Amino acid sequence: MSAPKSIVPTPALTQDDLRGRRVIVGAPGLGWRADLRADEKVVQGSRTYVPVIPEQDWYRAELEQVEVFAPLVPVERVWVEKLAFLQDGDGVSNPAPKHLVSLDAPPEQHPITAVDARRITGRRLVQVIDGVERRDLRAVTETYSSADGEICIRIATELEWYRWVWSGQHPKTLEVPARLLWLE
């Protein structure tokens, strides 16, 4: 089975149409924060900013059509998560890093097979069936053995995952064979 595309952080300065895109914010040498969504760039004076909000607030605002506070982050501190194919030789099944990363930009995120991962509840997943990727999913359980003995994971859409946070309503889940799932 082929691995899904890797996530390659790309400077927001070089990107148009940021609304709804997954972003990473931070500063070189200091650290990074992910699981955020962006809105369109805003220019104030000679500076360009990106309104950035946690994904939970993004989904709630979109579903309930409510306004949420979005801090303005200087565009040079925002990277957009873009999808790219793995290169030959890139590791995808070992959850341990194979090399050190630079602190100059957020690191690339290579997919890891769900069956090889540890502690997956709440993590972002990609489901791959016949080469087609389905993203914006979250693991609701760890791996377990289903009634027919297959190793499975219960998953939910991100909307269902985050609705669980703000409403307390349990998410609608689906039992999926772990062999079809990858951690982003």
C-alpha positions in Angstrom: 0.0 0.0 0.0 1.4 3.4 -0.9 1.8 6.1 1.8 -0.2 9.3 1.7 1.5 12.6 0.9 3.8 14.2 3.4 3.1 17.7 4.9 5.7 20.3 3.9 5.4 23.6 5.6 5.6 26.5 3.2 6.0 30.2 4.1 2.6 32.0 4.0 4.4 34.9 2.3 4.4 32.9 -0.9 0.8 31.7 -0.7 -2.5 33.2 -1.8 -6.0 32.2 -0.6 -5.2 31.3 3.0 -8.8 31.0 4.3 -9.4 27.7 6.0 -5.9 26.4 5.4 -4.0 24.5 8.0 -1.1 26.6 9.3 1.8 26.4 11.7 3.0 29.4 13.6 6.2 30.1 15.5 9.6 31.6 15.3 12.9 30.0 14.2 14.8 28.6 17.2 11.9 29.1 19.5 9.3 26.5 18.5 6.1 25.8 16.5 2.4 25.5 17.1 0.1 23.5 14.8 -3.6 22.5 14.6 -4.4 26.0 13.5 -6.4 27.5 10.6 -5.9 30.8 8.8 -8.0 33.5 7.3 -7.0 35.9 4.5 -4.0 38.1 5.0 -4.6 41.5 6.5 -2.4 44.6 5.7 -2.1 47.2 8.4 0.3 50.1 7.5 3.3 48.4 6.0 2.9 45.1 7.8 1.1 42.0 6.6 -0.6 39.7 9.2 -2.5 36.4 9.1 -5.6 35.9 11.3 -5.0 32.5 13.0 -7.3 30.5 15.2 -7.2 27.0 16.8 -9.0 24.4 14.6 -11.6 23.9 17.3 -12.7 27.5 17.0 -12.5 27.4 13.2 -14.9 24.5 13.1 -17.3 26.0 15.6 -17.3 29.4 13.7 -18.0 27.6 10.4 -20.7 25.3 11.7 -22.5 27.8 14.0 -21.8 30.9 11.9 -20.4 32.8 14.9 -17.5 35.2 15.2 -14.4 34.2 17.0 -11.3 36.1 18.0 -8.4 35.6 15.6 -5.1 37.0 16.7 -3.1 38.6 13.9 0.3 36.9 13.4 3.0 38.5 11.3 3.0 36.7 8.0 6.7 35.8 8.3 5.8 33.7 11.3 3.2 31.6 9.5 3.7 28.5 7.4 1.0 26.7 5.4 0.8 23.0 5.5 1.1 21.8 1.9 0.9 18.2 0.6 3.9 16.6 -1.2 4.8 13.1 -2.2 7.5 11.2 -0.3 10.8 10.8 -2.0 12.3 7.4 -2.4 14.2 6.4 0.8 12.0 8.5 3.1 11.0 6.5 6.1 7.3 6.1 6.7 6.8 3.2 9.1 9.1 4.0 12.0 7.7 6.6 14.5 11.2 7.5 15.7 12.9 10.4 13.8 15.7 9.2 11.5 17.5 12.6 11.5 17.7 15.9 13.3 15.7 18.8 12.0 16.6 22.4 11.4 15.1 25.0 13.8 14.8 27.5 10.9 11.4 26.3 9.8 8.8 23.8 10.9 9.8 20.2 10.0 8.2 18.2 7.3 5.7 15.7 8.6 6.1 12.2 7.1 3.1 9.8 7.5 3.5 6.9 9.9 1.3 3.8 9.6 -1.2 3.7 12.3 -0.4 0.1 13.2 3.2 1.2 13.9 2.3 4.3 16.0 1.9 4.6 19.7 -0.8 6.7 21.5 -2.9 7.7 18.6 -6.1 8.9 20.2 -6.8 12.5 19.1 -4.1 12.4 16.4 -4.8 13.5 12.8 -5.3 10.6 10.4 -5.3 9.9 6.7 -7.4 7.0 5.4 -6.0 5.6 2.1 -8.3 3.3 0.0 -7.2 2.4 -3.5 -4.8 5.3 -3.6 -7.4 7.9 -2.6 -6.6 9.9 0.5 -9.3 11.0 3.0 -8.0 13.6 5.4 -9.4 15.8 8.3 -10.0 12.7 10.5 -9.1 12.1 14.1 -8.5 8.8 16.0 -11.1 8.4 18.8 -9.6 5.2 20.2 -6.3 3.4 20.3 -5.9 0.3 18.1 -7.9 -2.7 19.2 -9.1 -6.1 18.0 -12.5 -6.0 16.4 -15.2 -8.7 16.8 -13.8 -10.5 13.7 -10.2 -10.2 14.9 -9.0 -7.4 12.7 -6.9 -4.6 14.2 -9.0 -1.5 14.0 -9.3 2.1 15.2 -12.5 4.1 15.7 -12.3 7.4 13.8 -14.3 10.6 13.5 -14.3 13.6 11.2 -12.5 16.6 12.7 -15.8 18.4 12.8 -17.3 15.6 15.0 -14.1 15.5 17.1 -14.2 19.2 17.9 -18.0 19.3 18.3 -17.4 16.8 21.1 -15.3 19.4 22.9 -17.7 22.3 22.7 -21.0 20.4 23.0 -20.2 17.3 25.0 -22.0 15.3 22.3 -20.1 12.1 21.5 -18.8 12.0 18.0 -20.2 9.7 15.3 -17.5 7.2 14.7 -16.5 4.6 12.2 -14.6 1.4 12.8 -11.7 1.3 10.3 -9.0 -1.3 9.8 -5.8 0.2 11.1 -4.0 -1.0 7.9 -5.9 1.7 6.0 -4.9 4.5 8.3 -1.8 6.7 8.6 -0.9 9.4 11.1 -0.2 12.8 9.4 
